[in-house]
Amino acid sequence: MVDALCRTRGWLKPDGRLIDVRPLHTVPEVEIGTGDQATVVGVLTVEAERHERHAAANSALDDVLDRRLFVLEESREFAFLRYADSAEELRDHIAQRWRQTRLDGATCLRTAAALADRPGARLWLRERAAMRRLKPEH
């Protein structure tokens, strides 16, 4: 990944910027809520490979910043939410689109029960993410 960041630096226009957007943590939380009241029902099961990829991306970014190939201009954190109408819909979405990550059976059942106990509640998956703006050092 360091090599890719180095190549990207060469492709940017003199006033260009690199935007890095990715999760801060590898384990998103499953939540239900109404209005501004949210309850964590569980977390996704994440295989070691995803943790390793995440750590490698952090390491690569740290490396290019340490080598002063890029300068961090700005960094902002935010919550990225994916909504679903049911625990099963969320489970299937994750199974179809995410590698090395799943909504396990116990969490799926607990989520379905929590939704049944709270009429009108919404279900979502919360990921803490960051967006970083990097400027090439000249």
C-alpha positions in Angstrom: 0.0 0.0 0.0 2.9 2.4 0.6 3.9 1.9 -3.0 0.4 2.8 -4.1 0.4 6.0 -2.0 3.8 6.9 -3.5 2.5 6.4 -7.0 -0.6 8.4 -6.3 1.6 11.3 -5.1 3.2 11.4 -8.6 -0.2 11.5 -10.3 -1.6 14.5 -8.5 -1.6 18.0 -10.0 0.6 20.5 -8.1 -2.4 21.7 -6.1 -4.0 18.2 -5.9 -5.0 16.4 -2.7 -5.4 12.8 -1.7 -8.5 11.9 0.2 -8.4 8.9 2.5 -11.8 7.7 3.7 -12.0 4.5 5.7 -13.3 3.0 8.9 -11.5 3.8 12.2 -12.2 0.4 13.7 -12.7 -3.0 12.1 -15.7 -4.0 14.2 -19.0 -2.1 13.4 -21.8 -2.0 16.0 -25.3 -3.2 15.4 -27.8 -0.7 17.0 -31.5 -0.1 17.2 -33.0 3.2 18.2 -35.7 5.8 18.0 -34.9 9.4 17.6 -31.6 10.1 19.4 -31.9 7.0 21.7 -29.7 4.1 20.4 -28.9 0.8 22.0 -26.0 -1.4 20.9 -27.4 -4.9 20.3 -24.1 -6.5 19.3 -21.1 -6.3 17.0 -20.2 -8.1 13.8 -17.9 -11.1 13.7 -14.7 -10.1 12.0 -12.0 -12.5 10.8 -8.3 -11.9 11.5 -7.6 -11.0 7.8 -9.8 -7.9 8.0 -8.0 -6.7 11.2 -4.7 -7.3 9.4 -5.7 -5.3 6.3 -6.9 -2.5 8.5 -3.6 -2.4 10.5 -1.6 -2.5 7.2 -3.5 0.5 5.9 -2.9 2.4 9.1 0.8 1.5 9.0 1.1 2.5 5.3 -0.5 5.9 6.0 1.8 6.5 9.0 4.8 5.5 6.9 4.2 8.0 4.1 3.4 10.8 6.7 6.6 9.9 8.6 8.6 10.0 5.4 7.0 13.4 4.7 5.7 12.3 1.3 2.4 13.7 2.3 1.3 16.2 5.0 -2.0 15.7 6.8 -4.0 18.8 6.2 -7.2 17.8 7.9 -8.9 14.8 9.5 -12.5 14.4 10.5 -14.3 11.6 12.1 -17.9 10.7 11.5 -20.5 7.9 12.0 -21.4 6.0 8.8 -24.8 4.3 9.2 -26.3 1.5 7.1 -30.0 1.0 7.7 -32.0 -2.2 7.4 -35.6 -3.1 7.9 -34.8 -6.4 9.7 -32.0 -8.4 11.3 -32.2 -10.8 8.4 -31.9 -8.1 5.8 -28.8 -6.7 7.6 -27.3 -10.2 7.8 -27.8 -10.9 4.1 -26.5 -7.5 3.1 -23.3 -8.1 5.1 -22.9 -11.7 3.7 -23.3 -10.4 0.1 -21.1 -7.4 0.2 -18.4 -7.8 3.0 -15.5 -10.1 3.0 -14.2 -11.6 6.3 -17.2 -10.2 8.2 -20.6 -11.5 9.3 -23.6 -11.0 11.5 -23.5 -14.2 13.6 -26.7 -16.2 14.4 -26.9 -15.2 18.1 -26.5 -11.4 17.3 -29.1 -11.8 14.5 -31.6 -13.4 16.9 -30.9 -10.8 19.6 -31.4 -8.0 17.1 -34.7 -9.4 15.8 -36.0 -9.8 19.4 -34.9 -6.3 20.4 -36.7 -4.9 17.3 -39.9 -6.9 18.2 -39.7 -5.4 21.8 -39.4 -1.8 20.5 -42.1 -1.0 18.0 -41.1 1.9 15.7 -37.4 1.4 16.4 -34.9 1.5 13.5 -32.0 -0.9 12.9 -28.6 0.2 11.7 -25.0 -0.7 11.5 -22.7 2.0 12.9 -19.1 2.4 11.6 -16.8 5.0 13.0 -14.9 6.4 10.0 -12.4 9.1 9.2 -11.8 11.3 6.2 -8.3 12.6 5.8 -7.1 15.2 3.4 -3.4 14.7 2.4 -1.2 17.2 0.6 1.9 16.0 -1.2 5.0 17.4 0.3 7.1 19.1 -2.4 
